[in-house]
Structure formats: structure tokens, C-alpha cells
Amino acid sequence: MKRRGLLLWAALPAWAQAAVEINTATRAELESLPGLGPVMAQRLLAARPFKDWADLMQRVPGVKHAAARKLSAAGLRVGGAPLPSAGGSVG
């Protein structure tokens, strides 16, 4: 029984992670994402709305593919979508 509880606890962060839509999120919601601080949150707020991830990466300084991948994994969404995988098209 203890082991099952431990497994559920370990899986909880991924399961409980709520998606944050960049085009409607508040500053607090953006800053709640791991790795996204006040400076980046301000850049994102000032540049929105975004059509897609490619638009975001093109217009926001400091957000290239590696940063976008981390933000997407943390729950950030653009138009309701996570960053497309390497095999998919970005934009």
C-alpha cells in the first residue's frame, strides 16, 4: 500500500499541472510556471497575442526552441497547443 501511495505522489506533479494559455494568462499565471520569471512574463504580455509557437519564438527575445520546449513542458500553451514535437511543423 505504501508503494502505491508513493507512485501516486511521484506522478502527481505531471498530472496536476494545469495548462496556461499564453494569450489569456495573467502575469501571476505566467510567473507560476517553472523557469518563467517577471522579466520574461512582461515580454510575453507585451508581445501578445501570438498566432502559434513560431510567432512567439520570432517575436519574443530570449525564447528560442530550447526555451519554448521547456515552457511547453511546464504547461504553457499557444492557441491551446503545446509546442509541436521535433517531427512536427512549428508554424
N, C-alpha and C positions, 0 to 999 in steps of 0.2 A: 504494500500500500504506500509506503514512504516513497518508493521509487517512482510510482505513477504520479504522485504529487510533485516530485522533483521534475519529472519530464514536463508536466503541465506548466510549472513555473518557468522552466527554461524556454518553452515555446511562447509564453505569454507576450513578451515584447513585440515579436513579429505579428502575432495575432491581434494584439490590442492597438497596434499602430494605425492611426486614422490618417486617411489621405488628406492633404492640404492643397486645395485648388489655388494656384498662384494668382489667378485673375480676380478672385474674390476674397482672399485671405486678409486678415488683419495683420498689423505689424506683430502683435503678440503671437498669432498663429505661426507666422513665418519664423520668428525667433525661437519658437518651441522645437523646431527641427534641429537635430544634432548637426553641428558644423555650420549653421547659418546664424551669424551674429547681427548686431544692429546696423552695421555699415552695409552689409550685403542685403539685408532686408530693405533698407532705404533705397538702394539701387534698383531692386526688383519692383518696389512700389512705384518709383518714379518712372519706370520704363513701361509699365503695363498699359494696355492689355497685350498679351502675347498670342500669336496665332498657333504656335506649336513650339516644340523644343528647339528647333533650328533657329527660329525667330529670337527666342530667348538668348541662345548662345551667341548669336550675331550681335545683339544689341546691348547686352549687359557685360561690362568689363569684369573680368575675373571668373566668368562662367564659360568654361570650355567643356569638352566632352567628359573629362575625368571628374570635374566638379559636378556636372549635370548628372552623371551616373550616381554619385554619392547622394545628391539631393533627391533623386528619384527613388533610390533605395530607402531613404529616410521617410518617404511618403509624399514628396512634392509631386504635384500633377499639373500638367498644362493642358487645358481643354479636357480635363478628366482622364488624361492618358499619362502613363509612366513613360520614361524615356524609352524609345524603341531599342531593341537589342541590336548588337553589332551587325547581325544579319539583315535587320530591317532598315527601312529608309528613315532618315531624320529630316523630315520636311519635304 
